[in-house]
Amino acid sequence: MAGVQLQRESFSCSICLDLLKDPVTLNCGHSYCMNCIKDHWDSEEQRRSYSCPQCREAFTLRPSLKKNTMLADLVEELKKTGLKAAPADHCYAGAEDVACDVCRKRKLKALKSCLVCLVSYCEEHLDSHYQSPAFKKHKLVEPYKNLQENICPRHDRVMDLFCRTDQQCICYLCSVDEHKDHDKVSAAAERTDKQSELELSLDEVQQRLQDRDMKVLQQEVEAFNLTFSADKAVKDTDEIFTETMLLLLRSSSDVKQQIRSKLETEVSRVRDAEEKLQQEITELKKREAEQKLLSLTHDHNQFLLNYRSLSALSPSTHSSTIHVFPLRRFEDVAAAVAKFRGQLQDVLTEMWTDISLAVAEVDDLLAEPEPKTRAEFIRYSQEITLDQNTANKYLLLSEGNRKVSLMREKQSYPHHTDRFTDVCQVLSKESLIGRCYWEVEWRGTGVDLALAYKNTRRSGRSDECGFGFNDKSWTLVSNHNGCVFRHNSISVKVSDGLSSRVGVYLDYRAGLLSFYRVSDTMTLLHRVQTTFTQPLCAGVWLYPSPGVTAEFCKLR
């Protein structure tokens, strides 16, 4: 076997590591495949130097290559007598492979490792373990890199025992020395016990995996059902609102038609009356002319004769049918429609509250616990924009209506019924339902950060419409002296430290409202447990001092 190995290496090309093909021999005595050495020298062409890849002997001129026929015949003859070709490239051991410990030059991949010899063997060197009776009891396993870990570092013997007392593998000498009185078994026996435990644990893991897969499937089904339900609700509500708008448009058209019809009737009646009046005016003017002419007659007899021929003036037959209809008649119609609009707005407000509460009642896909870390809070982040129609005229909104500043001069805001007229407050555009989180950073002497119902009073003294002074709002008073929580005019001191950045967390359905001092670790300032009955809006009340600002921060 060794002779065959020597022959294989002797008749192999050192470039391709395969048996020589069309062998050529250089002046230095080394032989290569003709194509291999040509390709090698082609790569050296630019340097104008040619050398032997093995001994590095240089040639001034590129040698002329001729096939070594004797060597070629010898290779072919050796192939016929059993010489095998070099292993394919994929049979050699790479960096991640277990290499054969017996191969002397380029090592092949190991096929098996022997736990007795503590050596890894390729296919060729493994033959002795299969053929010789001396290796019959040796334990062959899949190639194992760290065979030396099975050797006791103290006694240089195979560790084939296991100390249950110290939970470690030991050799025989260890068992009679430092582990003398310990509970010891063979490594094979301990493996059998641990294998049973492993199988039980594996069964448990597989069962839990199966349970989790089933739960994931259930959640996917639930998500699909929720999506289907939501899509249907969107479609149904869209149809309802479309029908409602069409109904309003038809009602508007009907009102217009009634007004036009009534107008046409009344105008026709006025025209008829006008025509009759014109006829009577014509007759009266004619009578007037006759009477004036008669009054100018000088002859008394003639006057008396003509006067007798004048008929008596009959009473007007049209005066009782002539009426002047004031413009107010149709103004009453507009007033009635305006009253309907107000009633409709009230109905829509009540309906929106019911709808929002119905949406909030939908069960969450997963009942998640209350957040603890800032990252968990930010998952529920709600973008807050302030409603200019609610802002007091001394407040200036900026940064996309996320920032509010107190100004010395009034702003030129138009009149609006939602505007706070006497207190420097402003509410958000968003109605807050469900789980929401936002952060506010303020500067200056202090601000009040609030949540309030939309029907909070907009005019009056601060103790009437100010946040925290009624049962429709909850507020955290923040200034350099600390924080105070206020609701329905009842105040509670919650902190002495400065909190220039405050986080607000709302769980509407649970009736939970919490204020936090924002930092790497969230510090709870105050928590409220109540029952909310209407959608909420975020609000800010700025202290009457120059330079006071509050900004709702971007969290995503």
Residue pairs with C-beta under 8 A, 6 or more apart in sequence:
1 124
1 127
4 82
4 83
4 84
7 78
7 83
8 19
8 83
8 84
8 86
9 105
11 19
11 20
11 71
11 74
11 75
11 78
11 83
12 18
12 19
12 20
12 86
13 19
13 20
13 21
13 23
13 31
13 32
13 33
13 36
14 30
14 32
14 53
14 54
15 32
15 33
15 36
15 37
15 40
15 53
16 33
16 36
17 86
17 89
17 106
18 33
18 85
18 86
19 75
19 79
19 83
19 85
19 86
20 31
20 32
20 33
20 71
20 72
20 75
21 33
21 34
21 35
22 33
22 34
22 35
22 67
22 72
23 31
23 32
23 33
23 34
23 67
23 68
23 71
23 72
23 75
24 31
24 32
24 33
24 34
24 37
24 65
24 66
24 67
24 68
25 31
25 68
25 71
26 32
26 37
26 52
26 57
26 63
27 57
27 59
27 63
28 52
28 55
28 57
30 52
30 53
30 54
30 55
31 68
31 71
32 40
32 53
34 65
34 67
37 53
37 65
38 65
40 53
41 50
41 62
44 50
44 51
49 58
50 58
50 59
50 61
50 62
50 63
51 57
51 58
51 59
75 83
79 85
87 108
91 108
91 109
92 106
92 107
92 108
92 109
93 99
93 100
93 107
93 108
93 109
93 110
97 109
97 110
97 143
98 109
98 110
98 113
98 120
98 143
98 144
98 145
99 107
99 108
99 109
99 110
99 120
100 107
100 108
100 109
100 110
100 120
100 121
100 122
100 125
101 110
101 119
101 120
101 121
102 119
102 121
102 122
102 125
103 122
103 125
107 122
108 122
108 123
108 124
109 122
109 143
110 120
110 121
110 122
110 143
111 121
111 122
111 123
111 126
111 143
112 120
112 121
112 126
112 129
112 140
112 141
112 142
112 143
113 119
113 120
113 121
113 140
113 141
113 142
113 143
113 144
113 147
114 120
114 121
114 129
114 135
114 138
114 139
114 140
115 138
115 139
115 140
115 141
115 147
115 150
115 158
116 137
116 138
116 139
116 158
117 138
118 147
118 148
118 150
118 151
118 158
119 147
120 143
120 144
120 147
121 129
126 140
128 135
129 135
129 138
129 140
150 158
150 159
150 169
151 157
151 158
151 159
152 158
152 159
152 170
152 171
152 173
152 174
154 173
154 174
155 171
155 173
155 174
157 171
157 172
157 173
158 171
159 169
159 170
159 171
159 174
159 187
160 171
160 172
160 186
160 187
160 188
161 169
161 170
161 171
161 172
161 174
161 175
161 184
161 185
161 186
161 187
162 168
162 169
162 170
162 184
162 185
162 186
162 187
162 189
162 190
163 169
163 170
163 174
163 175
163 179
163 182
163 183
163 184
164 182
164 183
164 184
164 185
164 190
165 179
165 182
165 183
165 184
166 179
166 182
169 187
170 179
170 184
175 182
175 184
219 365
219 366
222 365
223 365
226 362
226 365
255 333
255 337
259 330
259 333
262 330
263 330
266 325
270 325
273 318
273 321
273 322
273 323
276 318
276 321
276 322
277 318
277 322
280 316
280 318
287 313
290 310
291 310
294 303
294 306
294 307
294 310
297 303
297 306
349 454
352 431
352 535
353 534
353 535
356 431
356 433
356 535
357 433
357 535
359 433
359 434
360 433
360 434
360 508
360 509
361 509
370 507
370 512
371 377
371 379
371 380
371 437
371 505
372 522
373 521
373 522
374 503
374 518
374 520
374 521
374 522
377 437
377 503
377 505
377 516
377 522
378 437
378 555
378 556
379 437
380 435
380 436
380 437
380 505
381 437
381 438
381 555
381 556
382 430
382 432
382 436
382 437
382 438
383 430
383 438
383 552
383 554
383 556
384 402
384 428
384 430
384 438
384 538
384 552
385 400
385 401
385 402
385 428
385 429
385 430
385 552
386 397
386 401
386 402
386 404
386 426
386 427
386 428
386 429
386 540
386 552
387 401
387 418
387 426
387 427
387 428
387 429
387 537
388 397
388 401
388 413
389 416
389 418
389 419
390 416
390 418
390 419
390 420
390 425
390 426
390 427
390 458
391 397
391 404
391 411
391 413
391 419
391 420
391 426
392 419
392 420
392 421
392 422
392 423
392 424
392 425
392 426
393 410
393 411
393 413
393 419
394 406
394 407
394 408
394 409
394 410
394 411
394 424
395 404
395 405
395 406
395 407
395 411
395 424
395 426
395 542
396 404
396 405
396 406
396 407
396 411
397 403
397 404
397 426
398 404
398 405
399 551
401 429
402 551
402 552
402 553
402 554
403 549
403 550
403 551
403 552
404 426
404 540
404 542
404 549
404 550
404 551
405 542
405 548
405 549
406 424
406 444
406 542
406 543
406 544
406 545
406 546
406 547
406 548
406 549
408 546
413 419
417 458
418 458
419 458
420 426
420 458
420 459
420 465
421 458
421 459
422 459
422 460
422 461
422 462
422 465
423 462
423 465
423 466
423 541
424 541
424 542
424 543
424 544
425 450
425 465
425 466
425 467
425 539
425 540
425 541
425 542
426 539
426 540
427 452
427 454
427 456
427 537
427 538
427 539
428 537
428 538
428 539
430 537
430 538
431 454
431 535
431 536
431 537
432 451
432 506
432 508
432 535
432 536
432 537
432 538
433 508
433 535
433 536
434 507
434 508
434 509
435 505
435 506
435 507
435 508
436 505
436 506
436 508
437 503
437 504
437 505
437 506
437 555
438 503
438 504
438 538
438 552
438 553
438 555
439 501
439 502
439 503
439 504
439 518
439 552
439 553
439 555
440 447
440 449
440 501
440 502
440 504
440 540
440 550
440 551
440 552
440 553
441 500
441 501
441 550
441 551
441 553
442 449
442 478
442 500
442 501
442 502
442 548
442 549
442 550
442 551
443 500
443 547
443 548
443 549
443 550
444 542
444 543
444 545
444 546
444 547
444 548
444 549
445 479
445 480
445 543
445 545
445 547
445 548
446 477
446 478
446 479
446 480
446 543
446 548
447 478
447 479
447 540
447 541
447 542
447 543
447 548
447 550
448 467
448 468
448 475
448 476
448 477
448 478
448 486
448 540
448 541
449 475
449 476
449 478
449 502
449 504
449 515
449 538
449 539
449 540
449 550
450 467
450 468
450 473
450 474
450 475
450 476
450 538
450 539
450 540
450 541
451 473
451 474
451 475
451 504
451 506
451 513
451 536
451 537
451 538
451 539
452 467
452 472
452 473
452 474
452 536
452 537
452 539
453 472
453 473
453 534
453 535
453 536
453 537
454 534
454 535
454 537
455 472
455 534
456 465
456 467
456 470
456 472
456 473
457 464
457 465
457 470
458 465
459 465
462 469
463 469
463 489
464 470
466 541
467 473
467 474
467 475
467 486
467 539
467 541
468 474
468 475
468 477
468 486
468 487
468 488
468 489
468 491
469 486
469 488
469 489
470 488
470 489
471 487
471 488
473 487
473 539
474 485
474 486
474 487
474 513
474 528
474 530
475 485
475 486
475 487
475 539
475 541
476 483
476 484
476 485
476 486
476 494
476 502
476 504
476 515
476 525
476 526
477 483
477 484
477 485
477 486
477 491
478 499
478 500
478 502
479 543
480 498
481 496
482 493
482 494
482 495
482 496
482 497
482 498
483 493
483 494
483 495
483 499
483 515
483 525
483 526
484 491
484 492
484 493
484 494
485 491
485 492
485 494
485 515
485 525
485 526
485 528
486 492
487 528
492 526
494 515
494 525
494 526
495 517
495 525
497 517
499 517
499 518
499 525
501 517
501 518
501 553
502 515
502 516
502 517
502 518
502 525
503 515
503 516
503 517
503 518
503 522
504 513
504 514
504 515
504 516
504 538
505 512
505 513
505 514
505 515
505 516
506 512
506 513
506 514
506 536
507 513
508 532
508 536
511 529
511 530
511 531
511 532
512 527
512 528
512 529
513 527
513 528
513 530
514 524
514 526
514 527
514 528
515 524
515 525
515 526
515 527
516 522
516 523
516 524
516 525
517 523
517 525
538 552
540 550
542 548
542 549
542 550
